[in-house]
Amino acid sequence: MTLTSIPFSAAAEYLPGLATGKTVRFGSILKSAETGRIVGHLQETGVVQSLLQKTLSFDPSGATGLIGVVQDEIIKRKLNVMQQTLGTVQVLQYANLFSSVVGIGVTAASTAIILKRIKELDSALGKIEEAIQNLPAKWQELSLRSRLVDVYTSIERLQEADVRSDSSKILSQVERDLQKDCNHIHDGLCSIVVEAKVDAGLLRALLAALSLCGASEFKALLWLNEREAAQRRSQIRFDKLQELALLMPRDQLALRLQAGKEIAVDISKECSEIRYRTASLTHIAQHLIHHDIEGRSYIETINQEQDEPLLFFPSEQVPA
């Protein structure tokens, strides 16, 4: 399928339902609040990814104003349209989704952005390790910082695969390595959340690492056009996240976290967001199979979009 035949629509046509409550967001999927039917899938595009590479994040606090931190005039015009349509609060919510480390989990997250986030995560982990005098024994066994180096290397290889003659071979190895890394991080999370005392920063860092690794794993499979494998893998990841959620119910997490109840609520929400994002990946893989769209074409279309900040991929092709 050619890039132009992929049935994307401008997201702004569908987003007003969020403001009225007629549409509900689960990860990057939009559902009808009345019927529960999946309406379609949201995907940030190359124009947003370019912005994030320059500024890394919007100002979600609104202190400087959402539009005020954007220098690119094309992006500014598009965000102004979204702001007029949805209102400032809704747009700020999407700014948070674009810039959130934990929220990276959508299909075509720029490899450059993920690499930047991993560097930030490694820096944060270094500070956490210095601040915590008695790290859990399991943390030492986990060796997450060395694992992050492995993930970083894999994503660098993913970034250059499209210009190499042996790209399929490289991507196949990257996908296998990322699968091992995701499983390792997940197992570490499961062992740490049951500790009597858990550091909130440590837990958030592990969740972020799992999200970043999982996004890259899914992207590698799509780039290989292994859509069925991508569908099955994202379902496995979702099942593992459900397993993790059962180990960290909010009331128990509040008792284990040194920071207490309020942080437990925030972390539970972040964990839910990752689960929703992962579930939406399963749906996207199904939809690509149904429409016979190549995974790589899907990713390239999104990356090449330099006008719309968000594209909407309807669950059924919308009539012209």
N, C-alpha and C positions, 0 to 999 in steps of 0.2 A: 504493500500500500504506500502511495506517495505521501509526502509530508502534508501537502495541502488537503488531502482527502480525509485526514483524521478529524472527526466531528467535534472540534472544540467550539465553544461559544464564549463571548465576553461574559465574565462572571457577574459584572454589574447588573445584568439583566435579571439575575436570579437571586441576588443577595438581599433585596428589600424584605423578603419573607422572613429573614432573621430578625429584623427590627420589630415585626408584628407578632412574632411567635409562631407563624404558620410553618416555618422551616426551622429545623433543629440541626445543629452541627455535631457530628461524632467524628473526631479526628479530622480528616479532610473530606469526609462524606457529608452530604446534606440529605436529610430525611424529611418527609412530610410529617408534621406533628399529628395530623389527623389520622393518616393511614399507616404510618411507619414505613412507607415505601421509600426506597432509596431514589432520590431525585438525580443525584450525580456526584461528581468528584471534583474538588477544588485543587488547583495546582499552581503554586507560585512559579513565575516565569523568569526568563533570563534578565528582564529589566529589573526585577526585585533582587535577583541574585547579584547583579552588577552593583546595585546600591549597597547591599550588605557587605560586599567585598571592600567597598570604599569606606563605609561608615560603621560596619559591623552590625549596628542596630539602630532602630528608631529610638525616640525618647518616649517610652510608654507612660511615663509620669505626666506627660503633657506640659512639663515645666517650660520647655522652649517652644512647644507647639509642634505637632506632627509634621506639618508642611515646612516649618521653619528650618528643620534640620536637613531637608532635601535640597541639594544644589542642582541636580539634573532637571531641566525645565520640562522634559517629556514626562518624567516620573511625577513631577510636581503637579502637572495638569491632570494626570490620571488619578492621583491621590485626592486632588481637590474634587473631582467628579465623584469619587467614592465617598468622600466626606459629606458632600451635599446630599447624596442619596441615602446613606446609612446613618449619618450623624457621627459626631466626633467619637463617642464612646465605642460604637461598633468598629470604626476604623482602627482605633487604638488597640482593640482586642486583636485585630488581625495583624497589627504591627508587632504585638507581643508574639503571635504565632510565628511570624516570619523570623524574628530575632532570637527566639528562645533556643537555648542549647538543647534542652530536653525535647523540645518540639520538633527538632529535625527528625524526620521519619517519613517524609513524603518522597515520592518516587524519584524525582530528578534533582534532589538537592545537589548543588554545585560541589564538585570535589574540592575546589579551592576553599569554599566556605567550610566544609567539614574538616579539612586539614587545619584551617585557622582555629576552629573550635577545639580540635584535639590538642593543639599547642596550649590554648588557654586552660584546658582541663588539666593538662600535665602540670602547668604552673600552679593551679589551684591545689592540686594534690600535694605538691611539694610543701606548700604553706600549711596544709592540713596536717601532714606528717610531722612538721616542726612543732605545731601547736599541741598535738595530742601526745602526752607523755607515755601512756600505756595503750598502745595500739592493740586491737584484738589479734590473737595469735593467727587467726585465719587470714588476716590482712597480709601478714608476712608471707604466708603460703601463696596468696593470690598473685602477688607481684604485679599489680595492675599497671604500674608505671612502665615496666618493661613490656607488658602486654600492649600498652598504648603505642609504644614504638613499633611493634609488629603491625598494629592496625594502620598507623601512619604510613608505613612502608607499603602496605598492601594498597592503600588508597592512592598513593603516588603512582603505583603501577597501573591502577585503574585509570588514572588521569591520562597516562601516556599511551594506553593500549590502542586507541583508535589510529595512531600514527605509526604503529609497528607492524611489520609483516607477519609476526607471530602472535597477533593480538588475541586470537581465540585460545591459544595455549596459555598466554599470560593471564587472561581473564579467568580461565578455568582454575588455575592455581590460586589466583586472588580469591575467588569465591570459596574454595576449600579452606584457605587460611582464615578468612573472615568467619566462616561457619564455626571453626574451632575457637576463635576468639570470642564470638558471641556466647557459645556454650560455656566457656571458661568464666566469663564475666557473670553470666546468669547464675552459675553454680556458686560463685563467690557471694553474690547478693543473697542467695538463699541461706547461706551459712552465717552471714553477718547479721541479717535482720532478726535472727532468733537469739542474738546475744542479749545478756541482761541489760547492758548499757550500750546504746548505739549513738555514734556521732552523726548529727544531721548532715554536716558537710560531706562526710565520707559516703553516706547513703546517696545523697544527691549526685555526687561525682560518679558513683557506680551506675546509677540510672542514666545519667547523661552518656556515659561510655557505651552502655548497652544500646541506647537509642541511636547513637552515631554509627556504631558497628553494624547494627541491623539495617539501617538505611543504605549503607554501602553494599552490604551483602545482597539486598534486594536489587539494587541498581546493577550490580555485576551480572546477576542472573538475567535481568531484562536486556542488558547490553548483548548478552550471548543469545538472546531471543529464546531463552528457556522459560517460556511463560508458564507452562504447567508446573515446572520445578519451583518457580517464583511463587506461584499460588500455594503450593503445598508447604514451602518453607515459611511463608508468612503465617500460615495457619499454625504451624508448629511453634513459631515464635509467640503467637497469640496465646496458645495453650500454656506455654511456659510462663508467660506474664500472668495468666490466671492463677497458675500454681504459686507464683510469687505473691500475688495479692492475698491468697489464703493464709500465707505465712505472716502477713503484716496487716491484720485488721486494725482499723484506726484507733480503737480503744487500747489495744495492746501496744501499738506503736507509740502512743502517747506516753505509756509507762516506761518503755525502753529508751526512748529518745531523751538525751540529757537536756535538750531544749524545751521539751514538754509538748502540751496539747496543740497549741497554735501551729507549730511547725509540723506536727503530725498531720494536721488537716491539709496544709500546703503540699506536703510530700505525697499524700494519698491522691490529691488532685493531679499532681504531676504524673504519678504512676498510671492513673486512669487515662490521662491524655496519651501516654505512650501506647497503652492498650488499644485505644480508639484508633490511633494512627496506624497501628499494626493491622488491625482488622480492616481498615480501609485499603491497605495494600492488597489483601486477599481479593477484595472486590475489584480493584483495578486490574489485577492479573486475569480474573475471570472475564472482565469486560474486553480486554485486549484479545483474548482468545475468541470470544464471541464475535467480535468485529473483524477478526483476522488482521489485526494491526501488529506489525513488528515492534518488539519492545524498544529496539534502538531508535526506530523512527519516532516513537512516542517521546522518548527522551530528547531527541534532537529538535523536534518541533517546539517543545517547551523551552529549551535552552536558547533557541534562535528567536523567540518572541521578544521583541524590544519595544513593544507599545503597551500592551495590557499587563498590569502587575499580576493579575489573577486570570487564569483560564478555567472554564467550566467544562467538564467532560460528562455529558448527560448519560444517564443509565440506559436510556433509549434515545436514538437519534431524534433530535427535535426537528419537526417539519419546517421547511423554509417558509 
